[in-house]
């Protein structure tokens, strides 16, 4: 099978598994991984190897950029301490503890390789955390912490990975140089991201052509990643910083047409890349097993895989509770500023440590030889243990996380809905104030202005009712209005299609009218 045919076949599998995941009711990254694993074990099918450069250049930048684009800087700032403790403290702690466990299990494994494995398996996956957390109806604070952690922890892990890799290849290590390198790589990545983000927003502001703007937005992640990697600083932090900056400026520099078009394009890109990534993870097992059989017995390495996987899970569970409550015990300022989170929420954060594509790509990117030309020590073992941790956390924790949430009765706290209510109220009041001004500017259009004023005053009545009730109930009347509008729009669409089918109008005319109806339908749904 040719590479193009393989990609097309995988895309078809992505579509089928997504439908199956929705019907079964499990997060689709989990089913994608299991589907890839099943395909990889089918005799006669070609082995598909995941190229590390492909992950780090093609998959990771757009997925990180998309996640960062929709991240709130305010939320990150408010939750900087728990995010930092997880994204930096927990990653480094996991790296060290895994290294000690591995070296204890197999004293023949060099310390540098043991630390290298710890760095590889330490960061939870950004894609898995976002896709699973968003669909489970978790409290907003929990979602913010999980998504914020997943945006930053890859950078911490990859910096530690670079340092351990350099020690493994050269045979030398300096703690002082490692600390300086960590700071330089991290700060440098943020600075490059700020420059790239500013440049991207400036370029986007020059155009008023939605397809061109969307295309530029697709290239934006690589514009932040490539300069950072070329300068030897963190490409992850560069992309995340640029994504946050562009997302912050998007409402001012992008037209509504661009946002509507870009939303659809980016959803498709993220969905496709995510599906391919997790299928490719599952497909790696046959190749990994083939290379490992020649060096060690499967029973031995399987027992090590269990120990390392359990270690990774337990370290996170043990870390999150003191990381959450110890600062409150030590600081009166923290106690006064923050409401202590429920232990149930903390347990959910501790169990939501799914590993994914970054870990596997980092393991596969290990060189074949060290300085002097000798083989890289225990490369196949590192890859197998990494795959085992991904499978144990992504499938094991990912499948049990919904059950745990239901068991603990953890649910959405409604804070996001309340903020949306305030935003809608401010928008309506601004519209009414502007209508008063427009009535003086356009006295010949008072009928239209009065119609718009009535509509917004009607919306104000509903918002006042929502505030008085203390809840954010679903607006049944608004939902019924939307249903009626969709029915009218559908009748219009069918009438225009009928004209096209009878040869009365051209396809171009159909598409022009259809676009207007599509936008009207989107407004009705909004």
Secondary structure as GFF3:
##gff-version 3
##sequence-region A 1 526
A	DSSP	alpha_helix	3	24	.	.	.	ID=ss1
A	DSSP	alpha_helix	28	40	.	.	.	ID=ss2
A	DSSP	alpha_helix	52	54	.	.	.	ID=ss3
A	DSSP	pi_helix	55	59	.	.	.	ID=ss4
A	DSSP	alpha_helix	60	69	.	.	.	ID=ss5
A	DSSP	alpha_helix	73	78	.	.	.	ID=ss6
A	DSSP	alpha_helix	80	84	.	.	.	ID=ss7
A	DSSP	pi_helix	85	90	.	.	.	ID=ss8
A	DSSP	alpha_helix	91	105	.	.	.	ID=ss9
A	DSSP	alpha_helix	111	122	.	.	.	ID=ss10
A	DSSP	alpha_helix	126	134	.	.	.	ID=ss11
A	DSSP	alpha_helix	140	170	.	.	.	ID=ss12
A	DSSP	alpha_helix	175	204	.	.	.	ID=ss13
A	DSSP	alpha_helix	210	230	.	.	.	ID=ss14
A	DSSP	alpha_helix	235	253	.	.	.	ID=ss15
A	DSSP	alpha_helix	256	283	.	.	.	ID=ss16
A	DSSP	alpha_helix	285	292	.	.	.	ID=ss17
A	DSSP	alpha_helix	298	330	.	.	.	ID=ss18
A	DSSP	alpha_helix	332	337	.	.	.	ID=ss19
A	DSSP	alpha_helix	343	351	.	.	.	ID=ss20
A	DSSP	alpha_helix	357	364	.	.	.	ID=ss21
A	DSSP	alpha_helix	379	390	.	.	.	ID=ss22
A	DSSP	pi_helix	391	397	.	.	.	ID=ss23
A	DSSP	alpha_helix	398	408	.	.	.	ID=ss24
A	DSSP	alpha_helix	415	441	.	.	.	ID=ss25
A	DSSP	three_ten_helix	443	445	.	.	.	ID=ss26
A	DSSP	alpha_helix	446	469	.	.	.	ID=ss27
A	DSSP	alpha_helix	476	501	.	.	.	ID=ss28
A	DSSP	alpha_helix	507	525	.	.	.	ID=ss29
###
